[in-house]
Amino acid sequence: MTRIELGSAPSGLRAHGLVLSPEDAAALVPAGSTVVVGGTGSLLQVPETLLTAVEQRWEADAAPRDLTVVHVMGLGDHEGRGIDHISIPGLVTRFIGSHFVLSPRQQKVIADGSVEAIGLPAGTISLMYREIAARRPGLFTDIGLDTFVDPRHQWGRMNEQTTTGLSEVVTIGDEEWLFYPRFDLDVALLRATSADADGNIAMEDEAAVGDNFAIAQAVHNCGGIVLVEVKRLVERGAIPAGQVRIPAPFVDHVVVTDFPNQTPITVSDARRTGAVPNAPTVVDALPFDHRKVVARRAAMEVAESDLANLGVGMANGISYVALEEGFLDRFTLTVEQGIYGGLPGVGLDSGTAINPSSIVDMPSQFDIYDGGALDLAGLAFAEIDKRGNVNVAVVGTTPIGPGGFIDISQKARNLVFCGTLCGGGLVEHIEGGEVRIDQEGRYSKFVDTVSHVSFNAERARRTGQRVLYITDRAVFQLVEDGVELIEVAPGVDIERDILSRMAFEPIMRSPKIMDRRIFEPGVVGISPLPPRSTGRRQQQERMLRA
């Protein structure tokens, strides 16, 4: 039998011109195009060098003009990196995104109406990339019904200058759905770790996979240009096939970056990448303060074997409490970016985890969330009203966006919303097992009516979700006729410190004192609840009927 040799890298040879300078790559962005910026939160996989080059081209030539920019999570660091580079009126006419909080320049131009902006659930945008790639009609989803993204409400519009949204309500059978028609994408700006000489892309130093592949597929199938910045170039065939996250046919050009960071505050941490086997490690415990008190009380809602999600803010501390109390390994934490297991990052390390058990792509993660797999979710809040609705999208005139909040809160069977009762300059401490308020916040987060419904309480009642609102001084629960005060922190006066700080009077039957253990330093003996009787199928059916 004749034997023939198969080379180690049998893909087609790449023609010359794979590698471009940042300036040459930025010159490929056409005026009036729709540009997708990859990245999954903070500066995770954010193409910092490409965004800087587009900004510099604008400063030199006032080009390109009139871009529509699409992105999922907030892409910034509060200091001007990330999406803030291109948040310039004239350069951009419209943002379509889910989260804007890390980008003050972007927030300003949205707030003052210099650009149009549509805020959508993170999963809606991430999943839309796959519909665009497959050239299907668009995305059908129930996520966002009865919230501010519903076209019967604000339609996701983040300012008055934005007059149209992207969705319509359709009925299939007896069920309502939001339908987002497919639209074309012209340019992808992505970030990864390595590119070989053919253009195969690996992400071995990144702390998440994100939706880079879905974006590359979508832009390629629209006939657009896919630009990927990487930290290094390697020889053809040097990347093992199992580590290739974007195959070469979907990459037009690569740019070498000198920006090394995984997150705004972490340059490189192999514990977060999943590229090496996990090993025992040491982390700092949460400081003993009111944030830890809230996280402890929320952690008391975790049950054995739960599949859970923790959003940004105080709820993120649940993971550190579980680690300190010795039960982090008795349930599974997930993060929207595609992370399973481990210790989720907090603050500007959010979207990552130390010692994760697995990392998947972000669209697949939202399939799980949108399908109702979560047993528990811990989320932040900006406002809560007398009906139990929650707003996270806009604070005053400041655009925040929903991020993954709507995907997670609409389908998780048990919800704990975590935050302080008041905001704006609040100073307090824990002393002698009691809460001491040193300086009261300037405003209450418990309002008569929220401005933007991000979580619809009536829908939650219909679907049978269990909902707690956990604050620094009290715990409330969603009940059939409103919001009930069920627990009060030791040292807190109900009238002075709670009721007088709320714009509505909660239902009160017989509120009790919060578990005093959580107001003591050290390990306090919190343990998970017994495994839940799932009732998963019945609740999913109720959610479909809602």
C-alpha positions as CSV (number, residue, x, y, z in Angstrom):
1,M,0.0,0.0,0.0
2,T,1.3,3.4,-0.9
3,R,1.8,5.7,2.1
4,I,1.7,9.5,1.9
5,E,2.7,12.0,4.5
6,L,0.3,14.4,6.2
7,G,1.9,17.6,7.5
8,S,1.5,18.8,11.0
9,A,-0.5,21.8,9.9
10,P,-2.7,20.7,7.0
11,S,-4.8,23.9,6.6
12,G,-4.5,26.1,3.6
13,L,-1.6,28.5,3.5
14,R,-2.4,32.1,4.4
15,A,-1.7,34.7,1.7
16,H,0.6,37.6,2.7
17,G,-1.0,40.4,4.6
18,L,-2.3,38.7,7.7
19,V,-0.5,41.0,10.1
20,L,-1.3,44.7,10.0
21,S,-0.2,47.6,12.1
22,P,-2.9,49.1,14.3
23,E,-3.1,52.1,12.0
24,D,-3.6,50.1,8.9
25,A,-6.3,48.0,10.6
26,A,-8.2,51.1,11.8
27,A,-8.1,52.4,8.2
28,L,-10.2,49.4,7.1
29,V,-13.2,50.5,9.2
30,P,-15.7,52.1,6.7
31,A,-17.8,55.2,7.5
32,G,-21.4,54.3,8.3
33,S,-20.6,50.7,9.2
34,T,-21.8,48.6,12.0
35,V,-18.9,47.6,14.2
36,V,-19.0,44.8,16.8
37,V,-16.5,45.2,19.7
38,G,-15.7,41.9,21.5
39,G,-15.0,41.6,25.2
40,T,-17.0,40.3,28.1
41,G,-16.8,42.9,30.9
42,S,-14.2,45.3,32.4
43,L,-11.2,44.8,30.0
44,L,-11.7,41.1,29.5
45,Q,-10.8,40.4,25.9
46,V,-11.3,44.1,25.0
47,P,-9.3,45.1,21.9
48,E,-7.6,48.0,23.5
49,T,-5.0,48.5,20.8
50,L,-7.6,48.5,18.0
51,L,-9.9,50.8,19.8
52,T,-7.0,53.2,20.5
53,A,-6.1,53.1,16.8
54,V,-9.7,54.0,15.7
55,E,-9.7,56.9,18.2
56,Q,-6.3,58.2,16.8
57,R,-7.6,57.9,13.2
58,W,-10.6,60.0,14.2
59,E,-8.4,62.6,15.9
60,A,-6.2,62.8,12.8
61,D,-8.7,62.6,10.0
62,A,-12.2,62.9,11.5
63,A,-12.9,59.4,10.1
64,P,-14.6,57.0,10.1
65,R,-17.9,58.7,10.7
66,D,-21.4,57.6,11.8
67,L,-20.6,54.2,13.2
68,T,-23.2,52.0,14.9
69,V,-21.3,50.1,17.6
70,V,-22.5,46.9,19.2
71,H,-21.1,45.3,22.3
72,V,-22.3,43.2,25.2
73,M,-20.8,43.8,28.6
74,G,-19.4,47.1,29.9
75,L,-16.0,47.4,28.2
76,G,-13.9,49.7,30.4
77,D,-12.1,50.4,33.6
78,H,-13.5,53.8,34.7
79,E,-10.3,55.4,33.5
80,G,-10.9,55.8,29.7
81,R,-9.8,52.5,28.3
82,G,-12.0,50.2,26.3
83,I,-15.1,51.5,24.6
84,D,-14.4,55.1,25.9
85,H,-11.8,55.4,23.2
86,I,-14.5,55.6,20.5
87,S,-17.3,57.2,22.6
88,I,-17.2,60.3,20.5
89,P,-20.2,62.0,18.8
90,G,-19.7,62.0,15.0
91,L,-17.5,59.0,15.2
92,V,-20.4,57.0,16.7
93,T,-24.1,57.7,16.1
94,R,-25.6,54.8,18.0
95,F,-24.6,52.3,20.6
96,I,-26.3,48.9,21.0
97,G,-25.1,47.4,24.2
98,S,-26.0,45.8,27.5
99,H,-23.8,47.6,30.0
100,F,-22.2,51.0,30.1
101,V,-21.2,51.5,33.7
102,L,-17.4,51.1,33.3
103,S,-17.1,53.8,30.7
104,P,-17.8,57.3,31.9
105,R,-17.2,59.0,28.5
106,Q,-19.7,56.6,26.9
107,Q,-22.2,57.3,29.8
108,K,-21.9,61.0,29.3
109,V,-22.5,61.1,25.6
110,I,-25.5,58.8,26.1
111,A,-26.9,60.8,29.0
112,D,-26.6,64.2,27.1
113,G,-28.1,62.7,24.0
114,S,-25.0,63.2,21.8
115,V,-25.5,59.6,20.5
116,E,-28.4,57.2,20.4
117,A,-28.3,54.2,22.6
118,I,-30.3,51.0,23.0
119,G,-29.8,48.9,26.2
120,L,-30.6,45.2,25.8
121,P,-30.1,42.1,27.9
122,A,-26.6,40.7,27.5
123,G,-27.9,37.3,26.4
124,T,-30.1,38.9,23.7
125,I,-27.1,40.5,22.0
126,S,-24.8,37.5,22.5
127,L,-27.4,35.1,21.1
128,M,-28.2,37.5,18.3
129,Y,-24.7,37.0,16.9
130,R,-25.4,33.3,16.2
131,E,-28.7,34.1,14.5
132,I,-26.8,36.6,12.3
133,A,-24.1,34.1,11.5
134,A,-26.6,31.5,10.5
135,R,-28.6,34.0,8.4
136,R,-31.8,33.1,10.2
137,P,-34.6,35.7,10.3
138,G,-33.6,36.8,13.8
139,L,-33.8,36.1,17.5
140,F,-37.0,35.0,19.2
141,T,-36.8,35.3,23.0
142,D,-39.0,35.8,26.0
143,I,-36.3,37.5,27.9
144,G,-37.2,41.1,28.5
145,L,-41.0,40.8,28.2
146,D,-42.7,43.2,30.6
147,T,-39.5,45.1,31.3
148,F,-38.1,48.4,29.9
149,V,-36.8,46.6,26.9
150,D,-40.3,45.5,25.8
151,P,-41.4,47.8,22.9
152,R,-44.6,48.4,24.8
153,H,-42.5,50.1,27.5
154,Q,-39.2,52.0,26.8
155,W,-38.1,49.6,24.0
156,G,-34.6,49.6,25.5
157,R,-34.1,53.2,24.6
158,M,-31.5,54.8,26.9
159,N,-32.2,58.5,26.1
160,E,-34.9,60.7,24.4
161,Q,-32.8,61.0,21.3
162,T,-33.3,57.3,20.6
163,T,-36.7,57.1,18.9
164,T,-36.8,53.4,17.8
165,G,-35.8,50.1,19.2
166,L,-34.9,46.8,17.6
167,S,-37.7,44.3,18.6
168,E,-41.3,43.6,18.1
169,V,-43.8,41.5,20.1
170,V,-45.0,38.5,18.2
171,T,-47.4,35.7,19.3
172,I,-46.6,32.1,18.4
173,G,-49.4,29.7,19.5
174,D,-50.6,31.3,22.7
175,E,-47.1,32.6,23.8
176,E,-45.7,36.1,23.4
177,W,-42.1,36.5,22.2
178,L,-39.8,39.4,21.5
179,F,-38.5,39.1,17.9
180,Y,-35.2,40.9,17.0
181,P,-34.8,40.9,13.2
182,R,-31.4,40.1,11.9
183,F,-29.2,43.0,10.8
184,D,-25.8,43.0,9.1
185,L,-22.4,43.5,10.8
186,D,-19.5,45.0,8.9
187,V,-16.5,45.0,11.2
188,A,-15.4,42.9,14.2
189,L,-12.8,44.2,16.6
190,L,-11.7,41.3,18.8
191,R,-9.0,40.4,21.3
192,A,-7.3,37.1,21.9
193,T,-3.9,35.7,23.0
194,S,-2.1,34.0,20.0
195,A,-2.4,33.8,16.2
196,D,-0.5,31.4,14.1
197,A,0.7,32.2,10.6
198,D,-2.6,31.0,9.0
199,G,-4.7,33.2,11.4
200,N,-5.9,30.5,13.8
201,I,-6.7,32.2,17.1
202,A,-6.1,30.9,20.6
203,M,-7.1,32.5,24.0
204,E,-4.9,30.6,26.4
205,D,-4.0,33.7,28.5
206,E,-7.6,35.0,28.6
207,A,-9.9,34.6,31.6
208,A,-13.0,33.9,29.5
209,V,-13.9,32.7,26.1
210,G,-16.8,35.1,25.6
211,D,-18.6,35.3,22.3
212,N,-15.6,36.0,20.0
213,F,-16.2,33.0,17.8
214,A,-19.9,33.9,17.3
215,I,-19.0,37.4,16.4
216,A,-16.3,36.3,13.9
217,Q,-18.8,33.9,12.3
218,A,-21.5,36.6,12.1
219,V,-19.3,39.3,10.6
220,H,-17.7,36.8,8.1
221,N,-21.0,35.6,6.9
222,C,-22.2,39.2,6.5
223,G,-19.2,39.7,4.2
224,G,-17.5,41.9,6.7
225,I,-13.9,42.3,8.1
226,V,-12.7,40.4,11.2
227,L,-9.8,42.1,12.9
228,V,-8.2,40.4,15.9
229,E,-5.5,41.8,18.2
230,V,-3.2,39.3,19.9
231,K,-0.4,39.3,22.3
232,R,1.9,37.1,20.2
233,L,2.4,35.5,16.8
234,V,3.4,31.8,16.6
235,E,4.4,29.5,13.8
236,R,2.0,27.7,11.6
237,G,0.6,24.6,13.4
238,A,2.0,25.7,16.8
239,I,-1.5,26.1,18.3
240,P,-3.0,22.7,19.2
241,A,-6.3,22.3,17.4
242,G,-8.2,21.9,20.6
243,Q,-7.0,25.3,21.7
244,V,-8.1,27.1,18.6
245,R,-11.1,29.3,19.5
246,I,-11.5,31.1,16.1
247,P,-10.5,29.1,13.0
248,A,-8.4,30.9,10.4
249,P,-11.1,31.1,7.7
250,F,-13.0,33.6,9.9
251,V,-10.0,35.9,10.5
252,D,-9.0,38.6,8.0
253,H,-6.2,40.3,9.8
254,V,-4.4,40.3,13.1
255,V,-2.7,43.1,15.1
256,V,-0.1,42.6,17.8
257,T,-0.9,44.4,21.0
258,D,1.4,45.5,23.8
259,F,-1.5,45.8,26.3
260,P,-1.1,42.6,28.5
261,N,-4.0,42.9,31.0
262,Q,-6.5,40.2,31.6
263,T,-8.6,42.7,33.7
264,P,-8.2,46.3,34.7
265,I,-6.4,45.3,37.8
266,T,-4.9,41.9,36.9
267,V,-2.1,41.7,34.3
268,S,-1.8,37.9,34.2
269,D,-3.1,35.3,36.5
270,A,-2.9,31.7,35.3
271,R,-5.4,30.6,38.0
272,R,-8.1,32.3,36.0
273,T,-7.5,31.0,32.5
274,G,-8.2,27.3,32.8
275,A,-5.1,26.7,30.7
276,V,-3.3,24.9,33.6
277,P,-4.5,22.4,36.2
278,N,-6.0,24.0,39.3
279,A,-3.8,24.0,42.4
280,P,-4.6,25.1,46.0
281,T,-4.2,28.8,46.4
282,V,-4.8,31.6,49.0
283,V,-7.1,34.6,48.7
284,D,-8.0,37.4,51.2
285,A,-11.2,37.1,53.1
286,L,-13.8,39.8,52.8
287,P,-13.4,42.7,55.3
288,F,-15.8,42.6,58.1
289,D,-18.3,45.3,57.2
290,H,-21.9,45.8,56.1
291,R,-21.1,44.4,52.6
292,K,-20.0,41.1,54.2
293,V,-23.1,41.1,56.4
294,V,-25.3,41.3,53.3
295,A,-23.3,38.6,51.5
296,R,-23.6,36.3,54.6
297,R,-27.3,36.7,54.8
298,A,-27.6,36.0,51.0
299,A,-25.3,32.9,51.4
300,M,-27.8,31.5,53.8
301,E,-30.2,31.1,50.9
302,V,-27.8,28.7,49.0
303,A,-28.8,25.0,49.0
304,E,-26.7,21.9,48.4
305,S,-26.1,21.2,44.7
306,D,-27.5,24.5,43.6
307,L,-26.6,25.9,40.2
308,A,-26.2,29.5,40.9
309,N,-25.2,32.8,39.4
310,L,-23.7,35.9,41.1
311,G,-23.9,39.3,39.6
312,V,-21.6,42.2,40.3
313,G,-21.9,44.1,43.6
314,M,-22.5,42.9,47.0
315,A,-24.0,39.6,45.9
316,N,-20.6,38.6,44.5
317,G,-19.4,38.3,48.1
318,I,-21.5,35.2,48.5
319,S,-18.7,33.2,47.0
320,Y,-16.1,34.5,49.5
321,V,-18.5,33.8,52.4
322,A,-19.1,30.3,51.1
323,L,-15.3,29.7,50.8
324,E,-14.6,31.1,54.3
325,E,-17.4,29.0,55.8
326,G,-16.3,25.9,54.1
327,F,-19.1,25.1,51.6
328,L,-18.0,26.6,48.3
329,D,-17.5,23.1,46.9
330,R,-21.1,22.0,47.8
331,F,-22.8,24.0,45.0
332,T,-21.8,25.3,41.5
333,L,-21.3,29.0,40.9
334,T,-21.5,30.3,37.4
335,V,-20.7,33.7,35.7
336,E,-22.3,35.1,32.6
337,Q,-19.0,35.1,30.7
338,G,-19.1,31.3,30.6
339,I,-17.4,30.4,33.9
340,Y,-18.3,27.4,36.0
341,G,-17.0,26.7,39.5
342,G,-14.1,28.3,41.4
343,L,-14.1,31.6,43.2
344,P,-15.7,34.3,41.0
345,G,-13.8,37.6,40.8
346,V,-15.1,40.7,42.5
347,G,-14.9,44.4,41.5
348,L,-12.9,44.9,38.4
349,D,-12.0,41.2,38.3
350,S,-15.6,40.4,37.8
351,G,-16.3,38.1,34.9
352,T,-13.4,35.8,35.9
353,A,-12.9,33.1,38.5
354,I,-9.9,31.7,40.4
355,N,-9.7,27.9,39.8
356,P,-12.7,27.5,37.6
357,S,-13.9,24.0,36.9
358,S,-14.8,24.7,33.2
359,I,-15.1,27.6,30.8
360,V,-17.6,27.7,27.9
361,D,-18.6,30.3,25.4
362,M,-20.9,33.1,26.5
363,P,-23.8,32.4,24.1
364,S,-24.0,28.8,25.4
365,Q,-24.1,30.2,29.0
366,F,-27.0,32.4,28.2
367,D,-28.8,29.4,26.6
368,I,-28.6,27.8,30.0
369,Y,-29.8,30.9,31.9
370,D,-32.6,31.7,29.4
371,G,-33.8,28.1,29.6
372,G,-34.3,28.3,33.4
373,A,-31.5,26.2,34.7
374,L,-30.5,28.4,37.6
375,D,-31.6,27.4,41.1
376,L,-30.4,30.6,42.7
377,A,-29.2,34.0,41.6
378,G,-27.6,36.8,43.7
379,L,-27.9,40.2,42.0
380,A,-27.5,43.9,42.8
381,F,-30.2,46.6,42.6
382,A,-30.4,50.3,42.1
383,E,-34.0,50.9,42.9
384,I,-36.9,48.8,44.3
385,D,-40.5,50.0,44.3
386,K,-43.6,49.2,46.2
387,R,-44.7,46.5,43.8
388,G,-41.3,44.7,44.1
389,N,-40.0,45.8,40.7
390,V,-36.3,46.4,40.4
391,N,-34.3,48.9,38.3
392,V,-30.7,48.5,37.5
393,A,-30.7,50.2,34.0
394,V,-30.7,53.9,34.8
395,V,-29.7,55.7,38.1
396,G,-31.0,59.3,37.9
397,T,-29.8,60.4,34.5
398,T,-26.9,58.0,34.4
399,P,-27.2,55.1,31.9
400,I,-26.1,51.8,33.4
401,G,-27.8,49.2,31.1
402,P,-29.2,45.8,32.2
403,G,-26.1,43.6,31.5
404,G,-27.0,40.0,32.2
405,F,-29.5,41.1,34.9
406,I,-32.7,40.5,33.0
407,D,-31.6,37.1,31.6
408,I,-30.7,35.9,35.1
409,S,-33.5,37.4,37.1
410,Q,-36.3,36.4,34.8
411,K,-35.6,32.7,35.0
412,A,-33.8,31.9,38.2
413,R,-36.1,30.0,40.6
414,N,-34.8,31.8,43.7
415,L,-33.5,35.4,43.8
416,V,-31.7,37.4,46.3
417,F,-31.3,41.1,45.5
418,C,-28.4,42.6,47.5
419,G,-27.6,46.2,48.4
420,T,-27.9,48.9,50.9
421,L,-31.2,50.5,51.8
422,C,-29.8,54.0,51.2
423,G,-27.1,55.3,48.9
424,G,-24.9,58.3,48.4
425,G,-22.3,58.8,51.2
426,L,-23.6,56.0,53.5
427,V,-21.1,55.2,56.2
428,E,-21.7,52.5,58.8
429,H,-19.9,49.8,60.8
430,I,-20.6,46.7,62.8
431,E,-19.9,46.9,66.5
432,G,-20.8,44.5,69.3
433,G,-22.9,42.5,66.9
434,E,-25.0,45.5,65.9
435,V,-25.3,47.9,62.9
436,R,-24.1,51.4,63.6
437,I,-25.0,54.0,61.0
438,D,-22.4,56.8,61.2
439,Q,-23.6,58.8,58.3
440,E,-26.9,58.2,56.5
441,G,-27.1,58.0,52.7
442,R,-28.5,60.9,50.8
443,Y,-31.2,59.0,49.0
444,S,-33.3,55.8,49.5
445,K,-33.2,53.0,47.0
446,F,-36.7,52.0,48.0
447,V,-38.9,54.2,45.8
448,D,-42.6,54.6,44.9
449,T,-42.1,53.6,41.3
450,V,-38.9,52.5,39.5
451,S,-38.1,54.4,36.3
452,H,-36.9,51.4,34.3
453,V,-38.4,48.0,35.2
454,S,-35.5,45.5,34.9
455,F,-37.2,42.9,37.0
456,N,-40.9,42.6,36.8
457,A,-42.4,41.5,40.2
458,E,-45.8,40.6,38.8
459,R,-44.3,38.3,36.3
460,A,-42.3,36.7,39.2
461,R,-45.5,36.1,41.1
462,R,-47.1,34.4,38.2
463,T,-44.1,32.1,37.7
464,G,-43.6,31.3,41.3
465,Q,-40.2,32.7,41.9
466,R,-39.0,33.2,45.5
467,V,-37.6,36.7,45.9
468,L,-35.7,38.3,48.8
469,Y,-34.4,41.8,49.0
470,I,-31.4,41.8,51.4
471,T,-30.0,45.1,52.7
472,D,-27.6,46.2,55.3
473,R,-30.3,46.8,57.8
474,A,-33.3,44.7,56.8
475,V,-34.6,41.8,54.7
476,F,-37.8,42.0,52.6
477,Q,-39.6,39.4,50.6
478,L,-41.9,39.6,47.6
479,V,-45.4,38.5,48.5
480,E,-48.7,38.5,46.7
481,D,-49.8,41.9,47.8
482,G,-46.4,43.8,47.8
483,V,-43.1,43.8,49.6
484,E,-43.0,42.5,53.2
485,L,-40.4,43.5,55.8
486,I,-39.4,40.1,57.4
487,E,-36.1,40.7,59.2
488,V,-34.4,43.6,60.9
489,A,-30.7,43.9,61.7
490,P,-29.8,44.2,65.4
491,G,-29.2,47.8,66.5
492,V,-31.5,49.2,63.9
493,D,-34.6,51.1,64.8
494,I,-37.5,50.2,62.4
495,E,-39.1,53.6,62.3
496,R,-36.0,55.7,62.2
497,D,-33.6,53.6,60.1
498,I,-36.0,51.8,57.8
499,L,-39.5,53.1,57.4
500,S,-38.6,56.8,57.4
501,R,-36.0,56.0,54.7
502,M,-38.5,54.4,52.3
503,A,-40.9,56.0,49.8
504,F,-43.5,53.4,50.6
505,E,-44.7,51.5,53.6
506,P,-43.8,47.8,53.4
507,I,-46.2,45.1,54.6
508,M,-45.3,44.2,58.2
509,R,-46.6,41.2,60.0
510,S,-44.1,40.1,62.5
511,P,-40.5,40.9,61.4
512,K,-37.8,39.2,63.4
513,I,-34.2,40.0,64.2
514,M,-31.7,38.8,61.5
515,D,-29.5,35.9,62.4
516,R,-27.1,37.5,64.9
517,R,-24.2,35.3,63.8
518,I,-23.7,37.2,60.6
519,F,-22.9,40.4,62.6
520,E,-19.9,38.7,64.3
521,P,-16.3,38.5,63.0
522,G,-14.6,35.3,62.0
523,V,-16.2,32.0,60.8
524,V,-19.7,32.0,62.1
525,G,-21.1,28.6,61.1
526,I,-23.2,29.3,58.0
527,S,-24.0,26.1,56.0
528,P,-26.1,25.5,52.9
529,L,-29.7,24.5,53.0
530,P,-30.7,20.9,52.2
531,P,-31.0,20.1,48.4
532,R,-34.0,21.6,46.8
533,S,-36.9,19.5,45.5
534,T,-36.4,20.9,42.0
535,G,-39.9,21.3,40.6
536,R,-38.0,22.4,37.6
537,R,-40.4,21.3,34.9
538,Q,-43.4,22.7,36.6
539,Q,-41.8,26.1,37.1
540,Q,-40.5,26.2,33.6
541,E,-44.0,25.6,32.4
542,R,-45.3,28.4,34.5
543,M,-42.6,30.7,33.1
544,L,-43.7,29.9,29.6
545,R,-47.3,30.7,30.4
546,A,-46.4,34.0,32.1
